Amino acid sequence: MAQAGKPVTHSSLQSLLWGPERGSQREHLRVLISTLRKKLEDDPAHPVYLMTHSHFGYFFRAAHTAATQ
């Protein structure tokens, strides 16, 4: 997890997932993140691993960092 803790922009994720020609898929990205949280998090409503960086994107919090929260 070399990139853990480093936020990734919404547009970068969208481009990686659906390609640059697809335009804005912000709602699709939110649904995908929600689905991932349901699989990864003990309580998806209060995530500790897959975090939102407000108005920017998302980041993955390393397990050892999340355990101290």
Phi and psi restraints in degrees (range 20) as a CNS / XPLOR table:
assign (resid 1 and name C) (resid 2 and name N)
       (resid 2 and name CA) (resid 2 and name C) 1.0 -63.7 20.0 2
assign (resid 2 and name N) (resid 2 and name CA)
       (resid 2 and name C) (resid 3 and name N) 1.0 -26.8 20.0 2
assign (resid 2 and name C) (resid 3 and name N)
       (resid 3 and name CA) (resid 3 and name C) 1.0 -95.1 20.0 2
assign (resid 3 and name N) (resid 3 and name CA)
       (resid 3 and name C) (resid 4 and name N) 1.0 1.7 20.0 2
assign (resid 3 and name C) (resid 4 and name N)
       (resid 4 and name CA) (resid 4 and name C) 1.0 -56.6 20.0 2
assign (resid 4 and name N) (resid 4 and name CA)
       (resid 4 and name C) (resid 5 and name N) 1.0 134.8 20.0 2
assign (resid 4 and name C) (resid 5 and name N)
       (resid 5 and name CA) (resid 5 and name C) 1.0 88.7 20.0 2
assign (resid 5 and name N) (resid 5 and name CA)
       (resid 5 and name C) (resid 6 and name N) 1.0 -11.8 20.0 2
assign (resid 5 and name C) (resid 6 and name N)
       (resid 6 and name CA) (resid 6 and name C) 1.0 -95.7 20.0 2
assign (resid 6 and name N) (resid 6 and name CA)
       (resid 6 and name C) (resid 7 and name N) 1.0 118.4 20.0 2
assign (resid 6 and name C) (resid 7 and name N)
       (resid 7 and name CA) (resid 7 and name C) 1.0 -67.3 20.0 2
assign (resid 7 and name N) (resid 7 and name CA)
       (resid 7 and name C) (resid 8 and name N) 1.0 145.4 20.0 2
assign (resid 7 and name C) (resid 8 and name N)
       (resid 8 and name CA) (resid 8 and name C) 1.0 -117.7 20.0 2
assign (resid 8 and name N) (resid 8 and name CA)
       (resid 8 and name C) (resid 9 and name N) 1.0 132.5 20.0 2
assign (resid 8 and name C) (resid 9 and name N)
       (resid 9 and name CA) (resid 9 and name C) 1.0 -67.8 20.0 2
assign (resid 9 and name N) (resid 9 and name CA)
       (resid 9 and name C) (resid 10 and name N) 1.0 155.1 20.0 2
assign (resid 9 and name C) (resid 10 and name N)
       (resid 10 and name CA) (resid 10 and name C) 1.0 -55.1 20.0 2
assign (resid 10 and name N) (resid 10 and name CA)
       (resid 10 and name C) (resid 11 and name N) 1.0 -48.1 20.0 2
assign (resid 10 and name C) (resid 11 and name N)
       (resid 11 and name CA) (resid 11 and name C) 1.0 -64.6 20.0 2
assign (resid 11 and name N) (resid 11 and name CA)
       (resid 11 and name C) (resid 12 and name N) 1.0 -35.6 20.0 2
assign (resid 11 and name C) (resid 12 and name N)
       (resid 12 and name CA) (resid 12 and name C) 1.0 -65.2 20.0 2
assign (resid 12 and name N) (resid 12 and name CA)
       (resid 12 and name C) (resid 13 and name N) 1.0 -44.5 20.0 2
assign (resid 12 and name C) (resid 13 and name N)
       (resid 13 and name CA) (resid 13 and name C) 1.0 -63.0 20.0 2
assign (resid 13 and name N) (resid 13 and name CA)
       (resid 13 and name C) (resid 14 and name N) 1.0 -44.9 20.0 2
assign (resid 13 and name C) (resid 14 and name N)
       (resid 14 and name CA) (resid 14 and name C) 1.0 -59.6 20.0 2
assign (resid 14 and name N) (resid 14 and name CA)
       (resid 14 and name C) (resid 15 and name N) 1.0 -43.1 20.0 2
assign (resid 14 and name C) (resid 15 and name N)
       (resid 15 and name CA) (resid 15 and name C) 1.0 -65.1 20.0 2
assign (resid 15 and name N) (resid 15 and name CA)
       (resid 15 and name C) (resid 16 and name N) 1.0 -42.0 20.0 2
assign (resid 15 and name C) (resid 16 and name N)
       (resid 16 and name CA) (resid 16 and name C) 1.0 -66.0 20.0 2
assign (resid 16 and name N) (resid 16 and name CA)
       (resid 16 and name C) (resid 17 and name N) 1.0 -37.9 20.0 2
assign (resid 16 and name C) (resid 17 and name N)
       (resid 17 and name CA) (resid 17 and name C) 1.0 -80.8 20.0 2
assign (resid 17 and name N) (resid 17 and name CA)
       (resid 17 and name C) (resid 18 and name N) 1.0 -44.3 20.0 2
assign (resid 17 and name C) (resid 18 and name N)
       (resid 18 and name CA) (resid 18 and name C) 1.0 -120.9 20.0 2
assign (resid 18 and name N) (resid 18 and name CA)
       (resid 18 and name C) (resid 19 and name N) 1.0 0.1 20.0 2
assign (resid 18 and name C) (resid 19 and name N)
       (resid 19 and name CA) (resid 19 and name C) 1.0 88.1 20.0 2
assign (resid 19 and name N) (resid 19 and name CA)
       (resid 19 and name C) (resid 20 and name N) 1.0 152.6 20.0 2
assign (resid 19 and name C) (resid 20 and name N)
       (resid 20 and name CA) (resid 20 and name C) 1.0 -67.5 20.0 2
assign (resid 20 and name N) (resid 20 and name CA)
       (resid 20 and name C) (resid 21 and name N) 1.0 -22.8 20.0 2
assign (resid 20 and name C) (resid 21 and name N)
       (resid 21 and name CA) (resid 21 and name C) 1.0 -80.8 20.0 2
assign (resid 21 and name N) (resid 21 and name CA)
       (resid 21 and name C) (resid 22 and name N) 1.0 -7.3 20.0 2
assign (resid 21 and name C) (resid 22 and name N)
       (resid 22 and name CA) (resid 22 and name C) 1.0 -80.8 20.0 2
assign (resid 22 and name N) (resid 22 and name CA)
       (resid 22 and name C) (resid 23 and name N) 1.0 -13.3 20.0 2
assign (resid 22 and name C) (resid 23 and name N)
       (resid 23 and name CA) (resid 23 and name C) 1.0 74.7 20.0 2
assign (resid 23 and name N) (resid 23 and name CA)
       (resid 23 and name C) (resid 24 and name N) 1.0 -157.0 20.0 2
assign (resid 23 and name C) (resid 24 and name N)
       (resid 24 and name CA) (resid 24 and name C) 1.0 -77.4 20.0 2
assign (resid 24 and name N) (resid 24 and name CA)
       (resid 24 and name C) (resid 25 and name N) 1.0 123.7 20.0 2
assign (resid 24 and name C) (resid 25 and name N)
       (resid 25 and name CA) (resid 25 and name C) 1.0 -124.8 20.0 2
assign (resid 25 and name N) (resid 25 and name CA)
       (resid 25 and name C) (resid 26 and name N) 1.0 38.7 20.0 2
assign (resid 25 and name C) (resid 26 and name N)
       (resid 26 and name CA) (resid 26 and name C) 1.0 -56.3 20.0 2
assign (resid 26 and name N) (resid 26 and name CA)
       (resid 26 and name C) (resid 27 and name N) 1.0 -43.7 20.0 2
assign (resid 26 and name C) (resid 27 and name N)
       (resid 27 and name CA) (resid 27 and name C) 1.0 -66.8 20.0 2
assign (resid 27 and name N) (resid 27 and name CA)
       (resid 27 and name C) (resid 28 and name N) 1.0 -38.2 20.0 2
assign (resid 27 and name C) (resid 28 and name N)
       (resid 28 and name CA) (resid 28 and name C) 1.0 -62.9 20.0 2
assign (resid 28 and name N) (resid 28 and name CA)
       (resid 28 and name C) (resid 29 and name N) 1.0 -39.2 20.0 2
assign (resid 28 and name C) (resid 29 and name N)
       (resid 29 and name CA) (resid 29 and name C) 1.0 -64.6 20.0 2
assign (resid 29 and name N) (resid 29 and name CA)
       (resid 29 and name C) (resid 30 and name N) 1.0 -41.8 20.0 2
assign (resid 29 and name C) (resid 30 and name N)
       (resid 30 and name CA) (resid 30 and name C) 1.0 -61.1 20.0 2
assign (resid 30 and name N) (resid 30 and name CA)
       (resid 30 and name C) (resid 31 and name N) 1.0 -41.2 20.0 2
assign (resid 30 and name C) (resid 31 and name N)
       (resid 31 and name CA) (resid 31 and name C) 1.0 -64.6 20.0 2
assign (resid 31 and name N) (resid 31 and name CA)
       (resid 31 and name C) (resid 32 and name N) 1.0 -43.4 20.0 2
assign (resid 31 and name C) (resid 32 and name N)
       (resid 32 and name CA) (resid 32 and name C) 1.0 -61.6 20.0 2
assign (resid 32 and name N) (resid 32 and name CA)
       (resid 32 and name C) (resid 33 and name N) 1.0 -45.4 20.0 2
assign (resid 32 and name C) (resid 33 and name N)
       (resid 33 and name CA) (resid 33 and name C) 1.0 -62.4 20.0 2
assign (resid 33 and name N) (resid 33 and name CA)
       (resid 33 and name C) (resid 34 and name N) 1.0 -41.1 20.0 2
assign (resid 33 and name C) (resid 34 and name N)
       (resid 34 and name CA) (resid 34 and name C) 1.0 -60.8 20.0 2
assign (resid 34 and name N) (resid 34 and name CA)
       (resid 34 and name C) (resid 35 and name N) 1.0 -43.4 20.0 2
assign (resid 34 and name C) (resid 35 and name N)
       (resid 35 and name CA) (resid 35 and name C) 1.0 -63.6 20.0 2
assign (resid 35 and name N) (resid 35 and name CA)
       (resid 35 and name C) (resid 36 and name N) 1.0 -43.4 20.0 2
assign (resid 35 and name C) (resid 36 and name N)
       (resid 36 and name CA) (resid 36 and name C) 1.0 -63.3 20.0 2
assign (resid 36 and name N) (resid 36 and name CA)
       (resid 36 and name C) (resid 37 and name N) 1.0 -40.3 20.0 2
assign (resid 36 and name C) (resid 37 and name N)
       (resid 37 and name CA) (resid 37 and name C) 1.0 -63.5 20.0 2
assign (resid 37 and name N) (resid 37 and name CA)
       (resid 37 and name C) (resid 38 and name N) 1.0 -38.0 20.0 2
assign (resid 37 and name C) (resid 38 and name N)
       (resid 38 and name CA) (resid 38 and name C) 1.0 -62.1 20.0 2
assign (resid 38 and name N) (resid 38 and name CA)
       (resid 38 and name C) (resid 39 and name N) 1.0 -30.8 20.0 2
assign (resid 38 and name C) (resid 39 and name N)
       (resid 39 and name CA) (resid 39 and name C) 1.0 -86.3 20.0 2
assign (resid 39 and name N) (resid 39 and name CA)
       (resid 39 and name C) (resid 40 and name N) 1.0 -32.6 20.0 2
assign (resid 39 and name C) (resid 40 and name N)
       (resid 40 and name CA) (resid 40 and name C) 1.0 -94.7 20.0 2
assign (resid 40 and name N) (resid 40 and name CA)
       (resid 40 and name C) (resid 41 and name N) 1.0 -35.5 20.0 2
assign (resid 40 and name C) (resid 41 and name N)
       (resid 41 and name CA) (resid 41 and name C) 1.0 -93.8 20.0 2
assign (resid 41 and name N) (resid 41 and name CA)
       (resid 41 and name C) (resid 42 and name N) 1.0 146.1 20.0 2
assign (resid 41 and name C) (resid 42 and name N)
       (resid 42 and name CA) (resid 42 and name C) 1.0 -67.8 20.0 2
assign (resid 42 and name N) (resid 42 and name CA)
       (resid 42 and name C) (resid 43 and name N) 1.0 -38.9 20.0 2
assign (resid 42 and name C) (resid 43 and name N)
       (resid 43 and name CA) (resid 43 and name C) 1.0 -131.7 20.0 2
assign (resid 43 and name N) (resid 43 and name CA)
       (resid 43 and name C) (resid 44 and name N) 1.0 93.6 20.0 2
assign (resid 43 and name C) (resid 44 and name N)
       (resid 44 and name CA) (resid 44 and name C) 1.0 -57.7 20.0 2
assign (resid 44 and name N) (resid 44 and name CA)
       (resid 44 and name C) (resid 45 and name N) 1.0 -25.0 20.0 2
assign (resid 44 and name C) (resid 45 and name N)
       (resid 45 and name CA) (resid 45 and name C) 1.0 -72.7 20.0 2
assign (resid 45 and name N) (resid 45 and name CA)
       (resid 45 and name C) (resid 46 and name N) 1.0 -19.0 20.0 2
assign (resid 45 and name C) (resid 46 and name N)
       (resid 46 and name CA) (resid 46 and name C) 1.0 -131.9 20.0 2
assign (resid 46 and name N) (resid 46 and name CA)
       (resid 46 and name C) (resid 47 and name N) 1.0 72.9 20.0 2
assign (resid 46 and name C) (resid 47 and name N)
       (resid 47 and name CA) (resid 47 and name C) 1.0 -65.9 20.0 2
assign (resid 47 and name N) (resid 47 and name CA)
       (resid 47 and name C) (resid 48 and name N) 1.0 147.6 20.0 2
assign (resid 47 and name C) (resid 48 and name N)
       (resid 48 and name CA) (resid 48 and name C) 1.0 -122.1 20.0 2
assign (resid 48 and name N) (resid 48 and name CA)
       (resid 48 and name C) (resid 49 and name N) 1.0 -13.0 20.0 2
assign (resid 48 and name C) (resid 49 and name N)
       (resid 49 and name CA) (resid 49 and name C) 1.0 -109.9 20.0 2
assign (resid 49 and name N) (resid 49 and name CA)
       (resid 49 and name C) (resid 50 and name N) 1.0 -55.0 20.0 2
assign (resid 49 and name C) (resid 50 and name N)
       (resid 50 and name CA) (resid 50 and name C) 1.0 -96.9 20.0 2
assign (resid 50 and name N) (resid 50 and name CA)
       (resid 50 and name C) (resid 51 and name N) 1.0 100.1 20.0 2
assign (resid 50 and name C) (resid 51 and name N)
       (resid 51 and name CA) (resid 51 and name C) 1.0 -104.9 20.0 2
assign (resid 51 and name N) (resid 51 and name CA)
       (resid 51 and name C) (resid 52 and name N) 1.0 150.6 20.0 2
assign (resid 51 and name C) (resid 52 and name N)
       (resid 52 and name CA) (resid 52 and name C) 1.0 -94.0 20.0 2
assign (resid 52 and name N) (resid 52 and name CA)
       (resid 52 and name C) (resid 53 and name N) 1.0 132.7 20.0 2
assign (resid 52 and name C) (resid 53 and name N)
       (resid 53 and name CA) (resid 53 and name C) 1.0 -103.6 20.0 2
assign (resid 53 and name N) (resid 53 and name CA)
       (resid 53 and name C) (resid 54 and name N) 1.0 102.6 20.0 2
assign (resid 53 and name C) (resid 54 and name N)
       (resid 54 and name CA) (resid 54 and name C) 1.0 -48.4 20.0 2
assign (resid 54 and name N) (resid 54 and name CA)
       (resid 54 and name C) (resid 55 and name N) 1.0 130.4 20.0 2
assign (resid 54 and name C) (resid 55 and name N)
       (resid 55 and name CA) (resid 55 and name C) 1.0 60.2 20.0 2
assign (resid 55 and name N) (resid 55 and name CA)
       (resid 55 and name C) (resid 56 and name N) 1.0 20.0 20.0 2
assign (resid 55 and name C) (resid 56 and name N)
       (resid 56 and name CA) (resid 56 and name C) 1.0 -133.6 20.0 2
assign (resid 56 and name N) (resid 56 and name CA)
       (resid 56 and name C) (resid 57 and name N) 1.0 -58.1 20.0 2
assign (resid 56 and name C) (resid 57 and name N)
       (resid 57 and name CA) (resid 57 and name C) 1.0 171.6 20.0 2
assign (resid 57 and name N) (resid 57 and name CA)
       (resid 57 and name C) (resid 58 and name N) 1.0 -138.2 20.0 2
assign (resid 57 and name C) (resid 58 and name N)
       (resid 58 and name CA) (resid 58 and name C) 1.0 -137.6 20.0 2
assign (resid 58 and name N) (resid 58 and name CA)
       (resid 58 and name C) (resid 59 and name N) 1.0 159.7 20.0 2
assign (resid 58 and name C) (resid 59 and name N)
       (resid 59 and name CA) (resid 59 and name C) 1.0 -147.8 20.0 2
assign (resid 59 and name N) (resid 59 and name CA)
       (resid 59 and name C) (resid 60 and name N) 1.0 156.1 20.0 2
assign (resid 59 and name C) (resid 60 and name N)
       (resid 60 and name CA) (resid 60 and name C) 1.0 -101.3 20.0 2
assign (resid 60 and name N) (resid 60 and name CA)
       (resid 60 and name C) (resid 61 and name N) 1.0 123.3 20.0 2
assign (resid 60 and name C) (resid 61 and name N)
       (resid 61 and name CA) (resid 61 and name C) 1.0 -87.7 20.0 2
assign (resid 61 and name N) (resid 61 and name CA)
       (resid 61 and name C) (resid 62 and name N) 1.0 129.3 20.0 2
assign (resid 61 and name C) (resid 62 and name N)
       (resid 62 and name CA) (resid 62 and name C) 1.0 -59.7 20.0 2
assign (resid 62 and name N) (resid 62 and name CA)
       (resid 62 and name C) (resid 63 and name N) 1.0 147.5 20.0 2
assign (resid 62 and name C) (resid 63 and name N)
       (resid 63 and name CA) (resid 63 and name C) 1.0 -57.4 20.0 2
assign (resid 63 and name N) (resid 63 and name CA)
       (resid 63 and name C) (resid 64 and name N) 1.0 -42.1 20.0 2
assign (resid 63 and name C) (resid 64 and name N)
       (resid 64 and name CA) (resid 64 and name C) 1.0 -68.8 20.0 2
assign (resid 64 and name N) (resid 64 and name CA)
       (resid 64 and name C) (resid 65 and name N) 1.0 -29.4 20.0 2
assign (resid 64 and name C) (resid 65 and name N)
       (resid 65 and name CA) (resid 65 and name C) 1.0 -74.0 20.0 2
assign (resid 65 and name N) (resid 65 and name CA)
       (resid 65 and name C) (resid 66 and name N) 1.0 -41.5 20.0 2
assign (resid 65 and name C) (resid 66 and name N)
       (resid 66 and name CA) (resid 66 and name C) 1.0 -66.7 20.0 2
assign (resid 66 and name N) (resid 66 and name CA)
       (resid 66 and name C) (resid 67 and name N) 1.0 -32.5 20.0 2
assign (resid 66 and name C) (resid 67 and name N)
       (resid 67 and name CA) (resid 67 and name C) 1.0 -66.1 20.0 2
assign (resid 67 and name N) (resid 67 and name CA)
       (resid 67 and name C) (resid 68 and name N) 1.0 -24.9 20.0 2
assign (resid 67 and name C) (resid 68 and name N)
       (resid 68 and name CA) (resid 68 and name C) 1.0 -87.8 20.0 2
assign (resid 68 and name N) (resid 68 and name CA)
       (resid 68 and name C) (resid 69 and name N) 1.0 -5.5 20.0 2
